[in-house]
Structure formats: structure tokens, C-alpha cells
Amino acid sequence: MTKPFLREVINQLTNEQITNLAQKIEKEYFKNILTIMKESHNVRDFVEVLRTWLTVSWMQHNIVYRNQSYLFNIQHDMGIKWSLYVKTLVSELSEDILGKKVEIKISENIISLIFPAES
């Protein structure tokens, strides 16, 4: 599937449809991937799986560990609806798997995430 195709498809969906897809379909898929890749489910493992997903995708990203937190900046050029999809997916996974909220800011083409590290 090409990036322009995916961008066009996602832009035809409503925000409610995007949120629903991320919560009900994609979340379970990613939970299974995390379980297969890692036995434990701590912040560091979660960040590693997210980094792997970003690396194999077409999303440019930068991840830094600073001030007891993992800071992600993701650039995708897919529009605000893609940002909403990633925000919903990552926040749902973080709450379900880690029991933690992640700080997320989105814009048209940038997603910023802050994961507090384990104490």
C-alpha cells in the first residue's frame, strides 16, 4: 500500500471512525505484536516496540531519553487524521499495557510523545 493511497483513504474517514478503528482493531493487533516480541511489558520494552514499528514504517522519528522520560517526535506528512490515529492507538496501548498515560501533542504532520520512565 502506498503512502498517497493510505492518506486518501484515511482522509475520507470521520474522526469517530478513525478513533474506533484504532481502539477496536489496531490496538489488539499491536498488543499481540508486543506480546510476541517481549515477555515483559515495561516502558522500555514498549518504547522499543514502538521504535521498531516507526523504523519499518515511512514515518521519520527521533527518540531521546531525557529527564527520566522518553521523548518521541514523529513526522509523517499524512495530515491531522493520521495524527489522530497514532495518538489514539499509542494512548490506548499505553494505558492498557503499561497502566500509564502518555503525554501526546499532535499537529497536521507531527506527533510528540512523552513516556515517563519507570521509577
C-alpha positions in Angstrom: 0.0 0.0 0.0 1.4 3.4 -0.9 1.5 6.4 1.3 -0.7 8.6 -1.0 -3.3 5.8 -1.1 -3.4 5.5 2.7 -3.5 9.3 3.1 -6.5 9.5 0.7 -8.3 6.6 2.5 -7.8 7.9 6.0 -8.9 11.4 5.0 -12.2 10.0 3.8 -13.0 8.7 7.3 -14.6 10.7 10.1 -12.7 11.3 13.3 -15.1 8.9 15.1 -14.3 6.1 12.5 -10.6 6.7 12.9 -10.8 6.5 16.7 -12.9 3.4 16.5 -10.5 1.6 14.2 -7.5 2.5 16.4 -9.3 1.4 19.6 -11.0 -1.8 18.4 -8.9 -3.2 15.7 -5.4 -1.9 15.7 -5.0 -1.9 19.4 -5.5 -5.7 19.7 -3.1 -6.3 16.7 -0.4 -4.3 18.4 -1.0 -5.9 21.8 -0.4 -9.2 20.1 2.8 -8.0 18.5 4.1 -6.7 21.8 3.4 -10.0 23.5 5.2 -11.9 20.8 8.2 -9.6 20.8 8.6 -9.1 24.5 7.7 -11.2 27.5 7.7 -8.3 29.9 5.7 -5.1 29.4 7.6 -2.2 30.9 8.1 1.3 29.5 11.5 0.4 27.9 10.1 -2.6 26.1 7.0 -0.6 25.0 9.3 2.1 23.6 11.5 -0.5 21.8 8.5 -2.0 20.1 7.1 1.4 19.1 10.6 2.4 17.8 10.7 -0.8 15.7 7.2 0.0 14.2 8.4 3.5 13.3 11.6 2.2 11.8 9.9 -0.2 9.5 7.3 2.4 8.5 7.7 5.5 6.4 7.4 7.8 9.5 10.6 9.8 10.3 11.2 9.9 14.0 13.6 11.0 16.7 13.6 9.4 20.2 15.6 10.8 23.1 15.8 9.7 26.7 16.0 12.9 28.9 14.7 13.9 32.4 13.5 10.4 33.3 11.4 10.3 30.1 11.4 9.0 26.6 10.7 11.9 24.1 9.4 11.0 20.7 8.9 13.3 17.7 7.3 11.7 14.7 6.9 13.4 11.3 4.6 11.7 8.8 3.2 14.2 6.3 -0.2 12.4 6.4 -2.4 15.1 7.9 -4.3 15.6 11.1 -6.4 12.4 10.8 -3.2 10.2 10.7 -2.0 12.1 13.8 -5.4 11.3 15.5 -5.0 7.7 14.6 -1.5 7.4 16.1 -2.4 9.4 19.1 -5.4 7.2 19.8 -3.5 4.0 19.2 -0.5 4.8 21.4 -2.5 6.3 24.2 -4.8 3.2 24.3 -1.9 0.8 24.2 0.0 2.7 26.9 -3.0 2.7 29.3 -3.9 -1.0 28.6 -0.4 -2.5 28.6 1.5 -0.2 31.0 -1.3 1.3 33.0 0.2 4.7 32.3 -0.9 7.8 30.5 1.4 9.2 27.8 1.6 12.9 27.1 0.7 13.4 23.4 0.6 16.5 21.3 -0.5 16.4 17.6 -0.5 18.7 14.7 -1.1 18.3 10.9 2.1 16.3 10.4 3.9 16.0 13.7 3.2 13.8 16.8 5.1 14.4 20.0 5.0 11.7 22.8 6.4 11.8 26.3 6.7 8.4 28.1 7.7 8.7 31.8 10.3 6.0 32.5 9.9 3.6 35.3 10.9 4.8 38.7 
